[in-house]
Amino acid sequence: MSSTQPSLHFVAIDMGSNSFHLVIAREQHGIIQILHKEKRQVQLAKGLQDDGSLDDAAIERGLACLTEFNQRFSELEQTRVRLVATHTLRVATNYQQFIKAALNIIPYPIEIVSGHEEARLIYNGIAHSQTLTAQNLVIDIGGGSTELIVGKFNSPSHLASLKCGCISYNQRYFASGELTKEHFKAAQSAADKQFSQLSNAYFKPHWQLVLGSSGTVKAISDALNSLADEPQALNLDNLNKLKRYLINVSHIDQIQLEYLDPKRIPLLASGLSILISFFKRLSIHQMQIAQGALREGVLYELSHIEQREGVKQHTINSLAKLYHIDPVQANNVINSIKHLYPQVASKWKIDNYLWLLNDAATLHEIGIQINSRAHQKHGGYIIEKSDLPGFNQQQQHLLALLVTNQRKRIDIDSIAQLDQDEQTLLIRLLVIFRLAMVLNIGRMGNSIELITVIVDEQTVTLSLSNNQYFQNDLLCRDLEQEQKRLLTLGINLRF
């Protein structure tokens, strides 16, 4: 009797501002086979309040959806799961409240991705789902933001995330339900200002392929098809025809479009306003509906982990090259980290973060070209504000904090803004990073072979060889200085 191994399943969850999406797939002979897709209109962005927090009702809708999604795959034997959250959780001031509650329902971390990372994942999903050309332009109109991507075949070249979405614009310009020329004009004017911020790369006289990848674009296409007896092209004439229809019916409650999902009706006018602005500002002639989107991008990276890690490494290497970072000094710090880290990783429960320390070491001198005396502050700012493909929002923020606090006075206030678990993680990584920096002050690397480290919750004991202690007075003085600084983090350094 032959036994078969259970298939490895991949689960991708896209937690958008309007809808949550679930995709379950498996690998069959090297091919990804989609087994199940599901969508819930959670409208998370509808719960954003004036103070920037997410209201309880929106949090409950999101958690209820995750509870249902978890039931779809919790019985599968072998799973690799990735949850990605976008605009609303990016901006919500109480996002940690949602994430902590979600962990009690679905035991996997939620990655909050930046707008640029969201755009990259969208393009990746499309590239795996259809054939692209040498000149592609993609728009994805979400509930809280709109992502635009320029790409050549399977590679994106320009990524942008704009602060305009169908839910946020609906609340701002169509909250009363009235569909007037004035409301459309105000919404389009606001979208115009957003599109005008794009770089010149987005303004070409001709594109080989223009794609819309969101549910908003699909809903607009369905609405157009409802106005005619045959399929309608996505062009400016037809978009204006739909706009005139909406103005004529005068109110959202009066919209009757056969092929349009009724749940999409309240967001039709706001999404249409953004799309019309896009067509006008960028001189678009015609658009097609994309085959894939963000969730497919997440799925395919999930099934090829080495590809995702390759994106991260390419990002770090590109920054190091752009800012002419000294590879010898970076490598010296990395070698010190590699010696210290294995001695403490298990005890401190930070086993999966060596890559983050290595990336911080690679980029620790990124700010030197701006000001060598305070390069750590400039370096942290550069990392925090840069587009870092492959990194989610938390990873990018932790990387920036490591670089900012690599030496001298520690910015306690910035660390205090993290939640308790993130604080503990960052402090422990920072101890290793700062000790590695001490061992390489002045570019005179100290011998590390005989250095041992023992840790408990609040104490770090560094043991030096007799030769190191008696012959290297500078190292001991540097460690004494570090002793005082680590005390501000509640860490007692002994040596």
Secondary structure, DSSP 8 states (H G I E B T S, - for coil): -------EEEEEEEE-SSEEEEEEEEEETTEEEEEEEEEEE--GGGGB-TTS-B-HHHHHHHHHHHHHHHHHHTT-SEEEEEEEE-HHHHH-TTHHHHHHHHHTTS-S-EEE--HHHHHHHHHHHHHTTS---SSEEEEEE-SS-EEEEEEETTEEEEEEEES--HHHHHHHHSTT-B--HHHHHHHHHHHHHHHTTS-GGG--S--SEEEE-SHHHHHHHHHHHHTSSS---BSHHHHHHHHHHHHHH-BGGG---TTS-GGGGGGHHHHHHHHHHHHHHTT---BEE-S--HHHHHHHHHH-HHHHHHHHHHHHHHHHHHTT--HHHHHHHHHHHHHHHHHHHHHHT-TT-HHHHHHHHHHTTTTTTT-STTHHHHHHHHHHHS--TT--HHHHHHHHHHHHTSSSS--HHHHHTS-HHHHHHHHHHHHHHHHHHHTTGGG-----TT-EEEE-SSEEEEE--HHHHHH-HHHHHHHHHHHHHHHTTT-EEE-
